[in-house]
Amino acid sequence: MDRKMANRKLIRLSQLKSKLAAENLEEIDWVTFGVIVKKVTPQSANNGRTFSIWRLNDLRDLNQCVSLFLFGDVHKEHWKTDQGTV
């Protein structure tokens, strides 16, 4: 993990909103980790394509979640991922 994180900045999901407001994250090589705390049943968009929504949390502040929308090939490959997965 040390090798993978070399020269990268860890930003916790619970800090993401404040970091986005304060820093230009496009210029930083950053990483975040999250646990799938809730999955919504796959839904259909107006164009008929199916997508998934996951709620992610870093288990530090359970009130701070990030919603991740999965479309296209990402949805097809990962929609069966279990809740609780990191």
N, C-alpha and C positions, 0 to 999 in steps of 0.2 A: 504494500500500500504506500509506503514511503516513496518508492520509485515512481509509482503512478501519480502521486500528488506533488512531486518535485516541480517547483516553479508555478504551482497553481494555488489559488486562494480558495479556501473553504468558506462558503456562505451558507449558513443554516437557513432552511426554508422559513423559519419564523423571523428571520432578519431580512428576507428577500425584498419585501416592500420598502423598507427604509433604505436599504442599499441601492435599490433602483432609483430612488429619489435623490440620493446623495452622491452617487458615483456613476461614472460612465462605464458600465460593465462590458460594453462592446470592446473596450481597450484592455480588458483584463482576462486572463485565462482562469476562469473560476469553475468550481464544481459544487454541486449540492447533492444531498442525499435525502430521500424521503421514503416513508412507509405508506403503502396504500391502505388508508383507513376506511374508505368507502368506495364502492363501485356502483355506478348507476347502470341499470339494464341498458344494453345497447339500443340506440335510437336511430331513427331515420331523419336525415336532413331534408330540406325542401327539394333538393335535387335527387332524392331517392337513395343516396348513399348512406351506408350505416356508419355510425361513429360511437365511441365510448367516452365516458367521463369518469375520471378517477379523482378522488380527493386525497391529497398527499399531506403528510405531516412529519415533522422531525422528532416528535415525541417529547419535545421540550415545553412547548406551549400548545396545548390541545385546542386552543381557540384560534390559532393561526394555521389555516389550511390553504393549500394552493390547489386549484382545480386544473387538471390536465386533460385536454381534449385530444383524443386519438382518432385520426382520420386515415383513410387510404390503406396503404400497405402496413403502416404501423398498427392500425386497428386490427387488420386481418391477422397479423403475427402475434399480437399481445392481448387481445380482448379476453382470453381465458385465464390470464394471470390472476392468481389468487389474492384475495384481500389479505393484508398482513405481510405481503412481499416487500422487500426493500428494493 
